[in-house]
Every structure is written in C-alpha cells, then in structure tokens.
C-alpha cells in the first residue's frame, strides 16, 4: 500500500510525511474532509505539530486524499491498531520478544509462534512493522510470563532471523 500511496505524493515534500503519520496513527478521512482516530475527531493543527509542518499542509493533504478515489477508498477505512502492550510488559508480568528478520521471508511469524507454542508460551499480542514503511522492520510478540531458555535457543537458531531482543 505505501508505495502506491507515496507515488500519489511524489511532487510534494511534506505531504508524504503527513500521510505516513496518518497511516501510523490510523487516521481516517471523512466525506467532509475531517480527520478521525476511531470516532474521535483530530484537529489539523495537532497533526501538523506532530509532523512539524504548517496546518495548511495537512489540510491540503486531506483535500488531495479526498479528491483521489483510490486514496479516499483507503483512508476512509483506516483504523487505529489499538494499544501496544510492549511498554507495559513488566507491569503485566509478560515478556516482549523483538525479532529482526528478513520481513519478506515467508513463515517467520509462524516459525516464531510455533517455537513459543511448543515451549508452552502464550502469545498475547503480535505486532509487525510494514517493511514498505519502516526501513528496519521488526516483529514484536508479547508473551505471558518469562521466555524459557529452550525457546530462546530455538529462536536464535532460525535461519532468517538476524537478532532477537528480549524486553522485560
């Protein structure tokens, strides 16, 4: 999706960053060119401050999205992903496993989840960066309890995994 969206904004310098932040935050464009996160309206100025641009750039970006049927079909349905548990793992008694691997290699998530399941670990949340939007895309799994030594050995043995980082 991101390459297609980026292509629509090739001649502008700031608008692609506005669009990237809109995607990251799950901002939706309404028929009347308002921005929403879920059902909460978001002011153009708030987005402008977050991206460090003038609010008019945000307004023009939204207008461009609204005029383009393909872009509007995407951004009229965008939704936020929800709350990430990563920063809460220590409070919840969980562990976050950050996996850096080739994001275009098929089966990485399945292999990691399989190892965790074989070791009796329950995955509470899985988050993966879009490799088209994030240069060093990572996958993060939040699991109940502490990561077992056996699971860590198996995870480190995966051929397409570059690194494993454990957050407690």
C-alpha positions in Angstrom: 0.0 0.0 0.0 2.7 2.5 1.0 4.5 2.5 -2.4 1.1 3.2 -4.1 0.3 6.0 -1.7 3.8 7.5 -1.9 3.5 7.6 -5.7 0.5 9.9 -5.4 2.6 12.5 -3.5 5.8 12.4 -5.4 5.9 16.1 -6.3 5.3 17.3 -2.7 7.9 17.3 0.0 5.9 17.5 3.3 2.7 15.7 2.3 4.3 12.2 2.2 5.3 12.6 5.9 1.8 13.7 6.8 0.4 10.6 5.0 2.9 8.4 6.8 1.9 9.7 10.2 -1.8 9.3 9.2 -1.1 5.6 8.4 0.9 5.1 11.6 -1.8 6.5 13.8 -4.7 5.0 11.9 -6.2 8.4 10.9 -9.3 8.2 8.8 -10.6 10.9 6.4 -14.3 11.5 6.4 -16.5 12.6 3.5 -16.4 16.2 4.8 -12.5 16.1 4.9 -12.3 15.8 8.7 -9.7 13.5 10.4 -10.6 10.9 12.9 -8.9 8.3 15.1 -11.7 5.8 15.7 -14.7 8.1 16.4 -12.6 11.0 17.8 -12.1 14.0 15.6 -8.5 15.1 15.3 -7.6 18.7 14.6 -5.4 19.5 11.6 -3.2 21.6 13.9 -2.5 18.6 16.1 -1.3 16.5 13.1 0.7 19.5 11.9 2.6 19.8 15.2 3.3 16.0 15.2 4.8 16.2 11.7 6.3 19.6 12.2 4.5 21.2 9.2 2.0 24.0 8.8 -1.6 23.0 9.4 -2.4 24.1 5.8 -0.1 21.2 4.6 -2.3 18.8 6.5 -5.4 20.4 5.1 -4.1 20.2 1.5 -3.1 16.6 2.1 -6.5 15.7 3.3 -8.1 17.5 0.3 -5.8 15.6 -2.1 -6.8 12.3 -0.5 -10.5 13.2 -0.7 -10.3 14.1 -4.4 -8.5 10.9 -5.3 -10.9 7.9 -5.4 -8.3 5.3 -4.8 -6.6 7.2 -1.9 -10.0 8.0 -0.4 -11.1 4.3 -0.6 -8.0 3.5 1.6 -8.1 6.5 4.0 -11.9 6.4 4.5 -11.5 3.0 6.1 -8.3 3.4 8.1 -8.5 2.4 11.7 -6.0 2.5 14.6 -4.4 -0.8 15.6 -5.1 -0.5 19.3 -2.9 -0.3 22.3 0.6 -1.8 22.2 1.4 -3.8 25.3 5.2 -3.6 24.7 5.8 -0.7 27.2 3.6 -2.5 29.8 5.2 -5.9 29.8 6.9 -5.5 33.2 3.6 -4.4 34.7 1.7 -7.3 33.2 4.2 -10.0 34.0 4.9 -10.5 30.4 7.9 -10.5 28.1 8.3 -8.8 24.7 10.3 -10.5 22.0 11.6 -8.3 19.3 12.5 -10.3 16.2 14.7 -8.7 13.5 14.5 -10.8 10.3 14.0 -10.6 6.6 10.5 -9.2 6.5 9.9 -10.5 3.0 10.8 -14.1 4.0 7.6 -16.1 4.4 6.8 -18.0 7.6 8.9 -16.1 10.1 5.8 -15.3 12.3 4.6 -18.9 12.0 8.0 -20.3 13.0 8.4 -18.0 16.0 4.8 -18.6 17.1 5.4 -22.4 16.7 8.5 -22.3 18.9 6.7 -20.4 21.6 3.7 -22.8 21.5 6.0 -25.9 21.7 7.6 -24.3 24.8 4.2 -23.7 26.4 4.2 -19.9 25.9 1.0 -17.9 25.2 1.2 -15.0 22.7 -0.9 -12.1 23.9 0.0 -9.7 21.1 1.8 -9.7 17.8 2.9 -6.5 16.1 4.8 -6.3 12.8 6.2 -3.3 11.0 5.3 -2.8 7.4 8.6 -3.3 5.5 7.4 -0.8 2.9 7.0 1.9 5.6 9.8 1.1 8.1 13.4 0.7 7.0 14.4 -1.8 9.7 11.0 -3.6 10.0 10.7 -5.8 13.1 8.2 -8.2 14.6 7.3 -7.9 18.3 5.5 -10.6 20.2 4.3 -10.1 23.8 4.1 -13.4 25.6 2.7 -14.3 29.0 5.4 -14.8 31.7 9.2 -15.1 31.1 10.8 -16.5 27.9 12.2 -20.0 28.6 15.8 -20.9 27.8 14.7 -23.6 25.4 12.6 -21.2 23.4 15.4 -18.7 23.2 17.8 -21.3 21.9 15.3 -22.3 19.2 14.6 -18.7 18.3 18.2 -18.0 17.9 18.5 -21.0 15.6 16.1 -19.7 13.0 17.9 -19.2 9.7 16.2 -15.9 8.6 16.4 -14.2 12.0 19.2 -11.6 12.3 18.6 -10.8 16.0 16.3 -11.4 19.0 15.9 -8.8 21.7 14.1 -9.5 24.9 12.2 -6.8 26.8 11.0 -7.4 30.4 
